[in-house]
Amino acid sequence: MSNQFLFWSKVELRRHQAVIFGELAPTKVLKNATYLNTARHCWTKANIWIYDNRIVYVGDNMPQETTGTEMVELDGKYVVPGYIEPHAHPFQLYNPQTLGDYASVRGTTTFICDNLKLFLSTPITKALSLMEDMNKLPYTYYWWCRFDSQSELLNEDALFSLSNMKKMLSSPYVIQGGELTSWPKVIQGDDNLLHYMRETRRAGKRVEGHLPGASEKTLTQMALLGVDCDHEAMTGEEAIMRLNLGLTTSLRYSSIRPDLRQILREMQEIGAAHFDRVIFTTDGSTPAFYEEGVTDTMISIALEEGIDPIDAYKMASYNIARYYGKEHILGMVAPGRVAHLNILDSVQHPNPEAVLAKGQWIKRDGKAVKESSSFPWNDYEMGPLDLNWDLTLKDFQFSSLAGIEMVNSVITKPYHISLNPTAEKLDDDHDECFFMLVDKKGKWRVNTLLKGFAASVSGFASSYSSTGDILLIGKSKRDMLAAFNRIKEMKGGIALVEDGSVVSEIKLPIAGGMSPLAVEELIKEEKKLTSELRKRGYAFEDPIYSLLFFSSTHLPYIRITQLGLYDVKKKVILFPSIMR
């Protein structure tokens, strides 16, 4: 199969046919397997023939030609389709390749990925090549097409131009538009975004909403304007309302919204009995949240809450494939599908004992058997971050204008600064810190104060942010500068500094926001960093998400952006960024 995995060549198709005729031996045969027959909504016993990376036969027969065929006896075992993650943000310290390596061992072998990082980090032609070349790995990658940056950028119009939209939407690897974080603009009459939505529909692709707390009236308007699915239901009632309006409903279980169990309970209490238009997502959780599992954890929760096992597995596979019009190649154990298969010792245990991805063994007898993949990020201009400029203490000048106060991990509101911001160091008897956003190219900066992040963080710097610019937080201007210099040495990363010494750090040399480490190792580093921040007063759910959303203008109320401090509700710059 060609690396695009969308179409097999005529030569390959004839080989698959020859296996059925007995002229070629299948690569593998899974004998006497009890498999999830999604077409009939039941469990069926059969032999499953695989040739290379494709299922070529499912039924009672055995192949005539078996020279070189690997025979695998599965009597008493269960086979389900590889799980699909329909809403991946694959740049949350990990990268798409390391996420694939980690999640596939737990049965998730297909990822439908956010492309925002690509828009912000690499030219459009490189991004399109990357999306194709990712599929040389054993996993399957599809992508979204973002319509905006979900922040306020200096070059927003150039990046998210109609020309770039059309190039993205013409790619066979892009299968949806969105997620539509700027839906209020659409409702208020922004025809530019509406045009992008219409272009997406014209290309035959889905539009993903982002509609937290939306009323029935708002959801109805968005359905009329072109939204197909939404993942922001926070109660069973909200999930049912989306279904009532004809939307596919994506139930979320993530590091900032771990409430799947309660939503499923409430849906069943209301009377939900059919889940054909319901799918699962972990919504780009940070590494440590995946320590206990990925999609398999969501299936386990569904089973524990009394969901029929067939429905539970379909919500993680077939329902997603069908929604995106890919059920002819994914989400089923049937001829013609990519050989993404999970082998279970019990229907009640969705973490598979063995995994096939594109016909390759990823896991056998409960252990990973494939070496970690690799990907040449430098070829796509997503290499180490080159901060070839300097910050000095002169850049750490603050005024008594409005500051930012954290309400939770991701929501921030304005507050009035009452302390003296000209001091070189702030006291630890309050939770206010100096706060800066600095252009990754060193051309501008935004200086303000941040309340609620932590009481005793001396110096903290991160090149991981929603725009790829540099965040600086701390009580001591000198330690903030030292933290910046450390991420400069690392060519991208996160550093916590105290009294001039590094307390904790995470190296992120891929485009300033991603690590090449295996997710297992990254989990250890993230947990250490989070522990050190908590010791210093960080009290919310997820500090990594806080870093990600400080600049995200789809959330209320005050954001620090490239244009300056931004009031989301009033849509005005409170004070602008300063050229250095």
VOMISE-24547 format. One record per residue (C-alpha): residue in one letter; x, y, z. Coordinates in steps of 0.5 Angstrom, whole numbers, plus 500, padded with zeros to 3 digits. Layout:
N
AXYZ/...
//
This chain:
580
M500500500/S503507498/N504511504/Q498515503/F494509505/L488512502/F488508496/W492502494/S495501487/K492497482/V498492483/E496491490/L489490489/R490485485/R495482490/H490482495/Q485479490/A490473489/V490471496/I483470496/F484465489/G490462493/E495464488/L499468494/A499467501/P496472506/T502475511/K498473517/V492469519/L488470526/K484463527/N478462531/A477469533/T471472536/Y471479533/L466485533/N462485527/T460492527/A455491521/R451486525/H452489532/C454483535/W460478536/T462473531/K467467530/A471467524/N478467521/I481473519/W486474513/I491479513/Y496481507/D501486508/N497492512/R490490509/I485485512/V483481506/Y478476508/V474475514/G470468515/D470461516/N475459511/M482458511/P487460505/Q489455500/E496458500/T500458507/T507458505/G510463510/T504465513/E504467520/M498463524/V496466530/E491462534/L486466538/D480461540/G477465547/K480471545/Y477477542/V478482536/V476489535/P478495531/G484499532/Y481505537/I481512533/E482519537/P478524533/H480530537/A488530538/H492536540/P498532538/F503537540/Q502537548/L510537550/Y509530546/N509530538/P505526534/Q510520533/T511519540/L504520542/G503514536/D508510539/Y505510546/A498510545/S498505540/V501500545/R494501548/G490500542/T489507539/T492507532/T489512528/F489520530/I485526527/C490532529/D490539530/N494543525/L495549529/K502548531/L503547523/F500553521/L504557526/S511553525/T512551518/P511554511/I504551508/T508547503/K512544509/A506542513/L502539507/S508534506/L509533513/M502531514/E503526508/D510523511/M507522518/N503516515/K510512513/L509511521/P505505523/Y499509525/T494513521/Y494520521/Y489525519/W488532520/W484538521/C484545518/R484551523/F480557521/D484562526/S489562531/Q485562537/S489568539/E491575536/L497575532/L501580528/N500576522/E493573522/D491575516/A497572512/L497565516/F490564515/S488566508/L483564503/S489561499/N492557505/M485554507/K484552500/K491548500/M489545506/L482543505/S485540498/S489535502/P486528502/Y489528509/V485534512/I478531513/Q475537517/G475544519/G476547525/E475546531/L471553531/T473556537/S471563534/W464561533/P461567537/K464571531/V460567526/I454568530/Q455576530/G456576522/D463574521/D462572513/N470571513/L469565517/L463563515/H466562508/Y471558510/M466553513/R462553507/E469552503/T470546508/R463543506/R464544499/A470540500/G466534503/K469535509/R466536517/V466542521/E468541528/G465546533/H467548540/L461550544/P462550551/G456552555/A452554548/S444554549/E439550545/K439557540/T446557539/L447550538/T441551533/Q444557529/M451553529/A448547526/L444551521/L451555519/G455548518/V457545524/D457537524/C460535531/D461538538/H466536544/E464541549/A458538553/M459538560/T453534563/G449529560/E443534559/E448538554/A450531551/I443529549/M441536547/R446536542/L444529539/N437532539/L439537534/G442532530/L450533532/T454528533/T457528540/S464527542/L464525549/R471528553/Y475525558/S481530559/S486533564/I482539565/R475535564/P475528567/D468528567/L466522562/R463518568/Q458523570/I456525563/L455517561/R451516568/E446523567/M445521559/Q443514561/E438517567/I435521562/G434515558/A439515552/A439508550/H443508543/F450511542/D451511534/R452518534/V456519540/I464518540/F470519545/T476523545/T481525550/D482532547/G489533547/S491531554/T497533557/P502527558/A501525565/F494524564/Y495518560/E499515565/E493510566/G491509559/V488513553/T482511549/D482504552/T481508559/M474511556/I472505554/S473502561/I469507564/A463506559/L463499561/E463500568/E457505567/G453499564/I454501557/D453495552/P460493550/I459493543/D457501544/A463502548/Y467499543/K464503537/M464509540/A472509540/S472506533/Y466505528/N462511530/I468515528/A470512522/R463512519/Y462520522/Y468522517/G466517511/K472513513/E468506515/H471503508/I478503511/L477504518/G473502524/M471495522/V474488522/A472487515/P475486508/G478492505/R480495512/V487497514/A489492519/H489496525/L487490530/N486490538/I486483541/L483482548/D483477553/S476479555/V471484552/Q471487559/H479489558/P480494553/N487495554/P489490549/E494484550/A496485543/V496490537/L497490530/A498497526/K498497519/G499489519/Q505490524/W505487531/I506493536/K504489542/R504482543/D503478550/G502484553/K509487551/A511492546/V515489541/K516495536/E522499537/S520507538/S519510531/S523516529/F521522525/P525528521/W522534524/N528538521/D526537514/Y520541515/E523547519/M521544526/G527543529/P531546535/L528554537/D534559535/L533564540/N539568537/W537575541/D538577548/L534579554/T537584559/L534587565/K532593562/D526589558/F523587565/Q520594566/F513594569/S507599570/S501599575/L496598569/A491592569/G494585571/I491578570/E488574575/M487566574/V480564576/N482556574/S487553570/V485556563/I480562565/T483569567/K480576569/P483583570/Y485585576/H488592579/I495592581/S496595588/L503593589/N510597586/P512593580/T518597579/A522593584/E527588582/K524582586/L517581589/D515578596/D513571597/D507573602/H502574596/D501570589/E502576584/C508575579/F511579574/F509576567/M511577560/L510575553/V516575549/D516575541/K520568539/K524573534/G526578540/K522584536/W517585541/R514584549/V508585553/N509586560/T504585566/L503582572/L499575574/K496574580/G494566582/F499562578/A504561585/A506565591/S513563591/V516562583/S522565583/G523565575/F520561570/A520561562/S517557557/S517556549/Y511552550/S505556549/S499557544/T503562539/G510559540/D512565543/I516566550/L512566557/L516569563/I513568570/G516570577/K518574583/S525575581/K527579575/R534576575/D531569576/M526570570/L532572566/A536566568/A530561566/F530565559/N537564558/R536556560/I531555555/K535559550/E541554551/M536548551/K533551544/G526550547/G523548553/I521550560/A525552566/L524553573/V529557576/E531559584/D537563586/G540562579/S539554579/V535550575/V530546579/S526543574/E526543566/I523540560/K527540554/L523541548/P527542541/I522540536/A519547534/G520550541/G514546544/M515538543/S520533546/P523527542/L523523549/A518517549/V512519553/E513515559/E519519560/L516525559/I511523564/K516523569/E519530567/E512533567/K510530574/K516533577/L515540574/T508540576/S510537583/E515543584/L510548581/R505546587/K510546592/R511554590/G503555590/Y500553584/A493550586/F489549579/E488542575/D494543570/P500548569/I501545562/Y494547560/S495554563/L501555559/L497553553/F491558554/F494564557/S494567550/S488564547/T482569546/H477564545/L476563553/P475569557/Y476574560/I483577559/R489574555/I496576553/T497576546/Q502578540/L498585540/G498586547/L493585553/Y487583550/D480584553/V476578550/K469580551/K470588549/K475585543/V480591545/I487592546/L488594553/F495596552/P499594546/S505590546/I512594546/M517594540/R524592543/
//
